[in-house]
Amino acid sequence: MSHYIATFHTHLAALKSHRSLKAAGNTARMAPVPRKISSSCGTCVFYEAAEPCYDLLDEDTEAVYEQREDAAILLREYE
């Protein structure tokens, strides 16, 4: 399992994504965005999954990062 961070343009998108990830059986929690990453709404979802689960994230997702030790590696950035 890998650890991911998803950032969002809106709080509602973060909430919807959190619910979708949990419903699919993934461990997920909402939290403030870490300082090393910027975000429009300031809320992110930390989640653990076998893959990034892009299809479970809301359309207002800003970016998805893979968390590795003290670094966040950008996997996908949305417009």
PyMOL commands that set and color helices and strands:
alter all, ss='L'
color gray80, all
select helices_A, chain A and resi 11-23+54-56
alter helices_A, ss='H'
color red, helices_A
select strands_A, chain A and resi 2-8+27-32+43-49+61-68+71-77
alter strands_A, ss='S'
color yellow, strands_A
deselect
rebuild
show_as cartoon
